[in-house]
């Protein structure tokens, strides 16, 4: 029996319409209208190309060989004659998954120059390639990858996946490219990543199909001394190992290799596996990467249920707690009132639980917790705190100006529990200079989860709220209120795509809503060092992933710098960037000055300098109005900067940011 597939050809349709081939009367072609050239019956052909396009026609799998038919054109759409090079790879679908052995015992590969191979031109630009593969049978299903061209005249085509069996993989190209947006230009661990990317028959990227031709489900065999053999699979790293092991911190050859540095749970299977993962044995593909195969009880469970979906097993695991955290995240919300003055008794403690002061009046904000039922139900915060359901409640007061947080009149607060379940956080405002014009508040509330063990600020599920703001003289509150608003140029899931555990990063911060919770501490007016990487929120994120902060010490070292393409800004900025919309307002920047406070940096320069921090880049920015570590003034946040970056680099301009960074998928 032959295994045959065909694809409809554009030129067949053209022929049916009578616009290709010679006429039946033997004439060479039709005369043109007066003053216009006629149309030749045979289009021109070329014998060289800078780009080689492939129109796949059919493939046929027979005993001992694979036959493919295709047509090739150059960059201008002209048919190419004289093709001498072609190569095809077949990774067979076996009971162990996709497999191709280097010795040809499973699957196979062949080039036009191999013994027994033939590459025949059937017509202008149209070829038949017969590729011998000893292990292939007529009923072999396989993942087939084709490439043509190469040499001095005809350029190599991209890899093309011409056949892929169903359920070849349970992840998707889209899930991989949510981080590895452009694998062809990324700094991942491959000698020539651009060479190994592939397209499908519709011209769409098929990253996983290309990878699995070599990185099969079956690993390459090794002998008793660990030396690689040519049997088993093609590569030592299987596709499932790349997903399960290579994305997490691990030890290889006695040295620690960094994966994602924080809160990437490889066990959160839904991040990558769009399709159900059905395994019947712990010795099967994927399971044995993490689990020993002698776990008889679990193995029996899997073997007894062929419909077992490994994704749900991991999500519902009590040890991992992902399902629990998701339930908490979806089950509650908090609200926070505008700051107000009240005569009320409260005690302020330091971080060690020692009383700092006893107050009888202060500036308070009311934190309330609700369930997300059809009719939300208010919760009694004190009771949930006393029984251990909640492990943290806290708040900050902020100065607010021009849609930015610009200072903190006070950090220390006391707690006042009201009869209706509200918890008020009350401050003695002591810094009259911070936050002139407006005052607002932010709050944190953290639930314990199954992994909680005392307070360490890095577990549980946190909720952050921002209040409206009210006019502020520096000592007294006014009566006019304004909604809180802040420009946030990343998407809601930009952080949780990688940080899929969604617990706390530190100090009860969360990855939810594009890291919006982080802004309560990492903003224009909080002069934080962040490992001397960068100030504020945007510059800190840029630096921590790709700039100075990505190598800011063993605990903070970030793998994104070596595994993700920094130019692929679309991973976070899915809706693009407008430099003209960045508020013309300084950022406190001791992070750029080795921890020395009292300096500020213009905002676009702060973001760009976080990655582009050499002398030439700094000089260019400063020549165009950027300022780095300029001494602050009393009202630094009210002063406009002179930077003119958007004039040339805003989206759509002659040197627009999108011409150097990718904002499209």
BELWOMO-V362050 format. One record per helix or strand of 3 or more residues. SS is the DSSP state (2 for helix, 1 for strand). FROM is the first residue (numbers start at 0). TO is the last residue. If there is no record, write none. Layout:
BEGIN
((SS,FROM,TO) (SS,FROM,TO))
END
This chain:
BEGIN
((1,2,5) (2,9,15) (1,52,61) (1,64,72) (1,85,93) (1,96,98) (1,107,110) (1,117,122) (1,125,131) (1,141,147) (1,158,162) (2,172,176) (2,182,184) (2,206,211) (1,219,221) (1,227,231) (2,238,243) (1,249,251) (1,254,256) (2,268,270) (2,286,289) (2,295,303) (2,309,314) (2,321,330) (1,331,335) (1,339,341) (1,345,348) (1,354,358) (1,361,370) (2,380,385) (1,389,400) (1,403,406) (1,412,416) (1,422,426) (1,436,446) (1,460,465) (1,468,471) (1,476,481) (2,511,519) (2,537,545) (2,547,550) (2,559,562) (2,568,570) (2,578,580) (2,589,592) (1,598,600) (2,602,608) (2,614,622) (2,635,637) (2,644,648) (2,656,658))
END
